[in-house]
Amino acid sequence: MSRWVSLGCWCVAAVAWAVAAVGEFGTIGPLTAMAVALTPAFTLGVIVSILTAACFRQWWPALASAALLIPTVAFGSVAGGSVATDTPVAGVVADGVVIVSSNVRAGNERIGELADRLAVEAPDIVVFQELQSTELEAVRRSALSSDHRFAFVDPRDGYFGGAIFSRWPLTGTVEYVGGYPMAMATVETPTGPLTVINVHVAPPTSWRNYELWSRQLGELHERLRRAAGPLVMLGDFNATGDHVELRVLSEVGSSRGLAAFRSFPVSGLMPPLLALDHAFVSGGACLVDVVALAENPGSDHRAMRATVASPYTLDTACR
């Protein structure tokens, strides 16, 4: 019996180390990308493996698995990726531009209720992902629309429609990132123009989608790096803080919105497992805080509220 326990524990350790390596050095296909996303589940498996091995006095596989937990404890993930907190940055005013992001879930029959709930947050800007035409009509009838008279909308069938609503005038366009549409707008805030990119990256669930996912994250990285003025991109990145492909975005922009909270999937049975919704800024903007909202009716994602100070010049305090 102990031999089989030892073999099983070694297998768990080997798989977990492989996932950690891929998360650190880069994915090589859809299976590895999805495996890295499930790092929290692998972490739980490692803990169970350690306890099982210890019970059967299988010390070597227990130590091999325990060594994997060192970066988990130190950095917040098996791959060693940093996890941002939602504690406000010291010295930055908390009354910046408040932006709410919501993946509404295509076909959401409670979209009107969702929009009314987000209006309670009194945001300055709201971005929606997976917005279809019928859902847009419901949003137009909500309290949120009456409070946000300026909008750029791009509803589409399927999963890549979007919209940006604002209290202030804006100029919007559709940008094709990696070949798929993302709504973008320059909002005339009281402190100056702020460019907002409503992000929805393809899920890496097939080879075609994986290649699209890689291109989109790469292009978003370049947009952050090249930003000539205050820029914020937020939404559903379909990647977690364990993906190095996402973590590199924090090298060129403020990373407070990286893995600030777990957002997917939302169900009544258990808390969300994956941190897929993030925010990044560059070009002189600073993320003051990033928090999850308590309600996002009818959606399978938690909604996100990000507060952005713009313009902001003390970049070192943003990181």
C-alpha positions in Angstrom: 0.0 0.0 0.0 2.7 2.5 1.0 4.5 1.8 -2.4 1.4 2.9 -4.3 1.0 6.0 -2.0 4.6 6.9 -2.6 4.1 6.6 -6.4 0.9 8.7 -6.3 2.6 11.4 -4.3 5.6 11.5 -6.6 3.2 11.8 -9.6 1.4 14.7 -7.9 4.7 16.4 -7.2 6.0 15.9 -10.7 2.8 17.3 -12.3 2.7 20.3 -10.0 6.4 21.1 -10.6 5.8 20.9 -14.4 2.8 23.3 -14.1 4.9 25.7 -12.0 7.7 25.6 -14.6 5.3 26.3 -17.4 3.7 29.2 -15.5 7.2 30.7 -14.8 8.7 30.3 -18.3 5.7 30.3 -20.6 3.0 28.1 -21.9 3.3 25.9 -25.0 -0.3 25.2 -25.9 -3.9 25.2 -24.8 -3.5 22.3 -22.3 -0.6 24.0 -20.5 -2.4 27.3 -20.5 -5.5 25.8 -18.9 -3.3 23.8 -16.4 -1.6 27.0 -15.3 -4.9 28.6 -14.8 -5.8 25.8 -12.4 -2.8 26.4 -10.2 -5.0 26.9 -7.1 -6.4 23.4 -7.6 -2.9 21.9 -8.0 -1.9 23.7 -4.8 -4.7 22.0 -3.0 -3.6 18.7 -4.5 -0.1 19.3 -3.3 -1.3 19.9 0.2 -3.3 16.7 0.2 -0.3 14.8 -1.2 2.0 16.1 1.6 -0.5 15.1 4.3 -1.0 11.6 2.7 2.7 11.0 2.3 3.4 12.0 5.9 0.7 9.7 7.2 2.4 6.8 5.4 5.9 8.0 6.3 6.9 8.6 2.7 9.2 11.5 3.5 10.9 12.1 0.2 7.8 12.7 -1.9 6.4 14.8 1.0 9.5 17.0 0.9 9.4 17.3 -2.9 5.8 18.5 -2.7 6.5 20.7 0.4 9.4 22.5 -1.5 6.8 23.5 -4.2 4.8 25.3 -1.6 7.6 27.7 -0.7 6.9 30.1 -3.6 3.2 29.6 -2.9 3.5 31.0 0.6 6.1 33.6 -0.4 4.6 35.0 -3.6 1.0 33.9 -3.6 1.1 31.2 -6.4 2.8 27.9 -7.2 4.5 29.6 -10.2 5.9 32.4 -7.9 3.8 35.1 -9.6 3.1 38.2 -7.5 -0.4 38.8 -6.3 -1.5 42.4 -5.9 -3.5 43.5 -2.9 -6.4 45.9 -2.9 -5.0 48.2 -0.2 -5.0 51.8 -1.4 -1.6 53.3 -2.3 -0.3 55.6 0.5 -0.2 59.2 -0.4 -2.6 58.9 -3.4 -6.0 60.6 -3.2 -8.8 58.1 -3.1 -11.2 60.3 -5.2 -9.8 59.4 -8.6 -11.7 58.2 -11.6 -13.9 55.2 -10.5 -14.3 52.6 -13.2 -16.5 49.5 -13.0 -15.9 46.5 -15.2 -18.4 43.7 -15.7 -18.4 40.6 -17.8 -22.2 40.4 -18.0 -22.3 36.9 -19.5 -23.8 36.6 -23.0 -27.5 36.0 -22.8 -27.9 37.3 -19.2 -31.6 37.6 -18.6 -30.9 39.7 -15.5 -28.9 42.4 -17.3 -31.3 45.2 -16.3 -30.9 44.3 -12.6 -27.2 44.0 -13.1 -27.0 47.5 -14.6 -29.1 49.0 -11.8 -26.9 47.3 -9.2 -23.7 48.7 -10.7 -25.3 52.2 -10.8 -25.4 52.0 -7.0 -21.6 52.0 -7.0 -21.8 55.5 -8.5 -18.9 54.9 -11.0 -17.6 57.5 -13.4 -17.1 55.0 -16.2 -18.5 51.5 -16.8 -17.2 48.9 -19.2 -19.2 45.8 -20.2 -17.9 42.6 -21.9 -20.0 40.0 -23.7 -22.8 42.6 -24.4 -25.3 41.7 -27.0 -28.0 43.9 -28.7 -30.9 42.7 -26.6 -28.9 43.2 -23.4 -27.9 46.7 -24.5 -31.5 47.6 -24.8 -32.0 46.6 -21.2 -29.0 48.6 -20.1 -30.4 51.7 -21.9 -33.5 51.5 -19.8 -31.6 51.2 -16.5 -30.6 53.8 -13.9 -27.0 53.4 -15.0 -27.7 54.7 -18.5 -29.5 57.8 -17.2 -26.5 58.6 -15.0 -24.0 58.0 -17.8 -25.2 59.9 -20.8 -22.1 59.4 -22.9 -21.4 56.0 -24.4 -19.6 54.0 -27.0 -21.3 50.7 -27.7 -20.4 47.8 -29.9 -22.9 45.0 -29.2 -22.3 41.7 -31.0 -23.7 38.2 -31.0 -21.5 35.8 -29.2 -18.9 36.8 -26.7 -17.0 39.8 -28.0 -19.5 42.6 -27.8 -18.7 45.5 -25.5 -19.6 49.0 -24.4 -18.2 51.9 -22.4 -20.5 54.3 -20.5 -19.3 57.5 -19.0 -20.4 60.6 -17.0 -18.1 62.7 -19.2 -17.8 63.1 -23.0 -15.8 60.5 -24.8 -14.6 59.5 -28.2 -14.8 55.8 -28.9 -13.6 53.3 -31.5 -13.3 49.6 -32.0 -9.7 48.3 -31.9 -8.9 44.9 -33.3 -6.4 43.3 -30.8 -5.0 40.1 -32.2 -7.8 40.3 -34.9 -10.7 40.4 -32.4 -12.6 43.6 -31.4 -12.2 45.5 -28.1 -14.0 48.8 -27.5 -11.7 51.7 -26.7 -12.5 55.3 -25.7 -10.7 58.5 -24.7 -12.7 60.0 -21.9 -12.5 63.7 -21.1 -12.2 63.5 -17.3 -12.0 66.6 -15.1 -8.2 66.0 -14.8 -7.6 65.4 -18.5 -8.0 62.7 -21.2 -7.9 59.1 -20.0 -7.8 56.3 -22.6 -9.9 53.2 -21.5 -9.5 49.8 -23.2 -12.3 47.4 -22.5 -10.5 44.1 -22.5 -11.9 40.7 -23.4 -9.2 38.2 -24.3 -10.1 34.9 -25.9 -10.0 31.8 -23.6 -7.1 29.5 -24.5 -9.3 26.4 -24.9 -8.1 25.3 -28.3 -5.0 25.7 -30.5 -6.7 28.5 -32.5 -7.9 30.3 -29.4 -4.5 29.8 -27.7 -2.7 31.5 -30.6 -5.2 34.3 -30.4 -4.8 34.5 -26.6 -1.0 34.8 -27.0 -1.3 37.5 -29.7 -3.8 39.5 -27.7 -1.8 39.5 -24.5 1.3 40.4 -26.5 -0.4 43.4 -28.2 -1.9 44.6 -24.9 1.6 44.5 -23.5 2.8 46.7 -26.4 0.0 49.2 -25.9 0.8 49.6 -22.3 4.5 50.0 -23.1 3.9 52.6 -25.8 1.2 54.7 -24.0 1.9 58.4 -24.5 -0.8 59.5 -22.0 -2.8 58.1 -19.2 -4.1 54.6 -20.1 -6.2 52.1 -18.3 -7.0 48.6 -19.6 -9.3 46.4 -17.6 -11.7 43.5 -18.0 -11.6 39.8 -18.6 -8.1 38.8 -19.6 -8.8 35.0 -19.4 -5.4 34.6 -17.7 -4.3 34.5 -14.1 -1.4 35.8 -12.2 0.3 32.4 -12.6 0.6 33.0 -16.4 3.9 34.7 -17.2 2.2 36.0 -20.4 0.0 38.1 -18.1 2.6 39.0 -15.5 4.8 40.7 -18.0 2.1 43.4 -18.4 3.0 44.5 -14.9 6.6 45.2 -16.0 5.4 48.1 -18.2 2.4 49.3 -16.1 1.1 49.5 -12.6 0.2 45.9 -11.4 -2.1 46.6 -8.5 -4.9 45.1 -10.6 -3.1 41.8 -11.2 -4.8 38.9 -9.4 -6.4 41.3 -6.8 -9.3 38.9 -6.4 -10.7 35.7 -7.7 -13.5 36.4 -10.2 -14.6 33.2 -11.9 -16.7 31.1 -11.9 -19.4 32.5 -9.7 -21.9 30.0 -8.3 -23.8 29.4 -5.1 -21.9 26.3 -4.2 -18.3 27.6 -3.8 -16.3 30.8 -4.0 -14.6 31.7 -7.4 -11.4 29.8 -8.1 -9.7 31.8 -10.9 -8.5 35.4 -11.0 -9.4 36.3 -14.6 -10.4 39.9 -14.3 -7.6 42.5 -14.0 -6.7 46.1 -14.4 -3.4 47.7 -15.6 -2.5 51.4 -16.1 0.5 53.3 -17.7 1.3 56.6 -19.3 1.2 58.5 -16.0 -1.9 57.0 -14.5 -1.9 55.1 -11.1 -4.3 52.4 -9.8 -5.3 53.6 -6.4 -7.2 50.4 -5.6 -8.9 47.4 -7.2 -11.7 45.5 -5.4 -14.4 43.0 -6.3 -18.1 44.0 -6.1 -20.5 42.0 -4.0 -23.1 41.6 -6.8 -23.1 41.1 -10.5 -26.6 39.6 -11.1 -26.9 36.8 -13.7 -23.2 36.8 -14.5 -20.6 34.0 -14.1 -17.9 36.7 -13.2 -17.6 39.0 -10.3 -17.6 42.7 -11.2 -14.5 44.8 -10.5 -14.2 48.4 -9.3 -10.9 50.2 -10.1 -10.0 53.7 -8.9 -7.5 55.5 -11.2 -5.5 58.6 -10.3 -4.7 60.5 -13.5 -2.4 62.2 -14.3 0.1 60.8 -11.8 3.9 61.2 -12.0 5.3 59.3 -9.0 5.4 56.0 -10.8 7.4 54.2 -8.2 4.5 54.5 -5.7 2.2 52.9 -8.1 4.0 49.5 -8.3 
